[in-house]
Amino acid sequence: MKTLRIATRKSPLALWQSEHVADRLRAAHPGLAVELVPMSTRGDEVLDRSLAAIGGKGLFLKELELAMQRGEADCAVHSLKDVPMQLEPGFALPAILERADYADGFVSNRFDSIDALPTGARVGTSSLRRQAQLRALRPDLELLDLRGNVNTRLGRLDAGEYDAIILACAGLQRLGLDARIRKRLESPYWLPAPAQGAIAIESREDDIATRELCAALDHASTRTCVEAERAMNRALHGSCHVPVAAHAWLDGEHLRLDGQVGSARDGRAVRAHGEGRGDAPECLGIEVAQKLLEQGAGEFIADSLQAPHDDAD
Ligand SMILES: NCc1[nH]cc(CCC(=O)O)c1CC(=O)O
């Protein structure tokens, strides 16, 4: 292969992630030319309607997958947390890069933490997962929708529309905006989205040459952890329209997984933990999903699927 072409969305975070993958591929394969093919997706263009209403998060991938099918690009770079639990048939994820910071961050110009927010403060997030966790901690807050790329969301915070917003630390760090993180939100009171902080490369399943080139960037222990998180999410429902949070980590050979499903309406939540061997991440994901369902997670999932709501994470 002379030139590897990477299809990418055009947001600053997507471009950073794709440039990063391009640099890593050039370093792994001296002499390989790598170029970006920036594209606009419907998920980026339509900001006035909820993602659920226009077709869900898969919209961010669709145009990039079509470009690969037409032979205009060889692979695409995604934040793995935005990749549907079930890939489109004919596509594969030949590399999952080493995970960066998995945590969500509290971002505000005036307050240090969720606890420090005054009664009734306005917090912007369209993520059902983030809304559910905020409701559980602070039922008094006013939760407001907030979509768009990271820079757009920060701009609306700075314009005074919100007292605080919640963003992934990884995205802020990649954009050189770490200083905006007032507090990392962590277990036991907060869990991230399944696969948060991990970048994945997607290619056509039948494109063996591309898959082999990309595989050089795969990080085995990250793949193990995100497979457990995604298997849990898949077993619970499999879409991104539900308030599901998960975090897995490896302790030597030992894999641990925390999972949670909540209600964005009233803040009720169920939580479960499981442990197993690192060579069977999917089994662990399914086991923790089962524990969540036994505690009544099904009610929250059914509820969130009924309510016409945004799901941007
Ligand atoms: N849906 C937006 C999105 N997808 C991935 C990230 C952050 C980077 C990552 O999780 O790898 C973000 C922004 C955010 O949630 O703040």
The ligand as an ORCA input file, in Angstrom:
! r2SCAN-3c Opt
* xyz 0 1
  N     -19.834     12.285     22.170
  C     -18.815     13.238     22.203
  C     -17.502     12.691     22.635
  N     -17.035     11.538     22.166
  C     -15.813     11.302     22.743
  C     -15.542     12.359     23.591
  C     -14.355     12.508     24.421
  C     -13.173     11.622     24.109
  C     -13.313     10.194     24.515
  O     -14.162      9.799     25.324
  O     -12.490      9.387     24.012
  C     -16.616     13.251     23.511
  C     -16.771     14.536     24.212
  C     -17.313     14.427     25.615
  O     -18.057     13.483     25.949
  O     -16.991     15.303     26.417
*
